[in-house]
Amino acid sequence: MFRRSLQLSFIALAALSPFWARADLAQGLAEVVAVHPTRIADLVVLDHGFDASLRQGMICRITRGGSEIAEVILVELRSTCGAALIVNLSPGQSIQVGDVASVKILKS
């Protein structure tokens, strides 16, 4: 039920949100274009998807001005946009339009 609700919310946001390709964002990076609150969790909408090498289940860091704001998990992707759920949010912070998401790489 939650997954279906998430998909419907994402489809509605994809239709309403202004998605555009940004040449300055490299593979594995995306910009936050919307934060949509739901009853269960906030949905973070990104302006890149499969075309930027993002895949469902990836963990991304959300940064603003070099400071890490949050971590999100990618839950729904299309070729040019994606949606994520917040996994961890720094105290006193909130994700805003214009923040940058980058794939979290584990170092061994």
N, C-alpha and C positions, 0 to 999 in steps of 0.2 A: 504494500500500500504506500509506504513512504517513497519507494523507488518510483512508482507511478506518479505520485504527487510531485516529486523532484523533476521528473521528465516533463510534466506539463508546465511547471513553473519555468523551466529552462527554455522550452519551446516558446512560451509567451514572451519571455525576456529577449530571446533571439530575434523575434519578430519586431519588437519595439525598440531595442537598443541600437545605437548607431555604431556598427562595426566597420572598421576600415583597416586596411593593411598599413603598417608603419614600417618604412624601409630601415629605420634606425634600430629596430629590434632584431636581434640575431636568433638563430635556432635555439629553442629551449627557453626563450624569454617571451613574456606576454605582459600586457598592461591591463590593470583592472579598469573595466568600463562601467561596472555597476555592482552594487551590493544589495541583494534582495532579501529582506528578512522574511522568514516563514515561521510557522508555529513551532517547528521543531529545531531548526538551525538556519543560520544565515547562508545564503547562496552567493558566492563570489563569481561574477561573470568576467571572463577574460577575452581579450580581442584576438587571441591566437588559439589554434587547436592542433589537429593532426599535421597540418602543413608546416608547423613550427617544431615538429618532432615531439610534441607532447603526447602522452599516452595515459589512459585511465589507470589510476592507482599510484601515479607518481606523486611524490611529496614535493611541494614548492615552497620556497621562502618568499615572503612578501616584504619588500623593502621600500623605504622612502628616504631619499637623501643619504643613502649609505647605511641607514639604521634598519635593523631587522624588526619588523612590526609583528609578523605572525608566520605560522606555517599552515598550509592548506593541503588537502588531498584532492586530486583531480577525479571527479566522479562521472562527468558526462562531457564528451567531446564531439565536435563536428570538424570539418576541414578548416574552417576559419574562426572558430570560437570555441570556448570551453567553459565549464562550470566546476567550481570547487567548493568543498566544505571546510570550514575553519577547524584545524586540529589543535592549535596552540596560539594564544594571543598574548602579547606582552602586556603587563599590567598598565592600565591607564591609556592604552592605545586602541585605535579602531582602524579598520581597513577603509581606505578612501579611493574614489575614482582617481586614476593617475598613478597609483602605486604600481610597482613593478614586481612581477612574479618570475622567479628563476628556479629551475629544477635543482633540488637539493641533491648534491653528489656526496656519497659516503666515501671517506678516505680510509684506505686500509693500511 
